[in-house]
C-alpha cells in the first residue's frame, strides 16, 4: 500500500474512536429467529441456501463486513493496534482504507483528493461535529440491517446515519438529485444479483477511515450477491472524476449475524468533550 494512500496511524485511530462503541448483538440475545435454518445441533446453518422473496434473493437480515485477519491489519497499522482498539477486532480492512489493496505504482488520487484529505485532518473529521458517516464506511464499521420489500430495500445502521432507501420499482435516478449523506439509490435485478446505482451525495463524508473523499459528482455502483444463507459478496465500483483519475472497484465479503433481528440505535452525545483532545496529525 502506497504511503500516500494511508494517512497517519494516529488519524486512523482517531477516526475509529468516533465509530467504535463496541459490537452490539441486538436486543434479544437468546431469541432464535424461526426463519433461520439450524443444524441438528441447534446452531445456525449459515451454508443453507439463500432465502427467496418473489423468486428473487432476499437480502433481509443483520449484516457486517467479514473481519480482516489481525495479522494483515497489524502489518499496516502496527503490532500494538489491537492493544489500543480492543473493541474493533471485527473490522474489515476496507473500513480503514478503501484503497487497501492498491499498489504504490497504481495511484489514482488526484491532487484535489490529497488536499481534501489534509483539510479533513485539519478539521478533525466529521465525528467531532456529530455528522453521519455515509456509505460505504458505515457499512464496514458497524452492523447494519437490511429490510426488503417488493418495491424497496431499506438499510438501518448501528451508527448515527439516516436510513438508506434503495428503490427497486424501476424508477430512474433523478437528473438533479437533492444532495444527501446516503445519496439517492435505484436498484435492478441481474439474475439473483441486485445491482444498485447511487448518485446525489453531499460531498461531506469520506469513503473510509483514512479520509478518502467523496464528491457531489460521485457515482457508486454496488452488486449484491448472497452466496448462501450466511454469506454475501458486495462489489462496489466508485466513479468520482473530481477526486480520482479513473473508476476503481473493491470486492467486500459480508457475513450475516444469525438470529439477530435488530440493530441498536446510536446518537452523538450532547456536549461531548473527548474528541477535541484527539490528535489531528
Phi, psi and omega in degrees: 000129182293146182295334180280356181263346180236122178290177184302153182298325179297321180296316179298319178297318182293322178294320180294328177297329178294320185275325192274123174230020183094145181277121182266158182242007180095179186278324188253091189290329184251016181273130177258115180295123181296343179273354179273122176290140181236151176284174178298334178278359176093359179273150177301133179268092186282349178260008175294162181300148177294141180290162181236152172224116182054044177074356178253159179301135175261116182267007183302143178142176177259124188237162173207158177294141175301128180296141175276139179308141181304323184298323180288321178294315182293332178299327183262317187263355177110149184291342181264007186304312184283349172288332179271315184254075186284346185251014179233038182286358182257008190283141174279145186299331181287345173291324175291314187205113181295341179257027186308318186270002183286133178281152182304327183275007180241035182299129180241009180283135171277159177305327179298328179291316179297321177297316180297323179292321177294320179294324178295319177298319181296325179284336184095000178089162182291343182298325180292339181260007182062032178285154169296162180275328187078175180242151015271358190300320181293326178294337185264336181271323190229158174297151176218150184251133176256126174247118184248128174239182185292325187242000184202148173238135181238137175249130176247131187252145174274054181202170186279036176270149172290161177299147177256128181252133177238112181277128180239030181259011176092357181293145178282157175292143180294146179287331180227073186290151174288123182300140181207170181293317184265352182075184178247126190240140173229139183238156176215161182258135168238092189067235177262010178260131177267122179253124184239130175244136185228132176225179173080036177281158180269356177072016185255001180233169182252166179279340189200181179290339178282350176090017177297125192281165177225119186269173177292342180271359185294146173228123182245128178247125181244145175234115183256124177229116179271107185293318178205196185298322189252005185222139182221138175256130179239119177255125182242127175246125183253123178237101184222089185293347179289320187247342186231143186288338181199162175296151176220156187232139172233148179244119189241116175283139178240153177230146178283142169266098191293151179057024176249118186251008186209160168238147182276148179284154179223133178230161179267127186296136175295140175058035180289132187242351186290316189294336180292344179265359179290143179295143181254004182226000000 
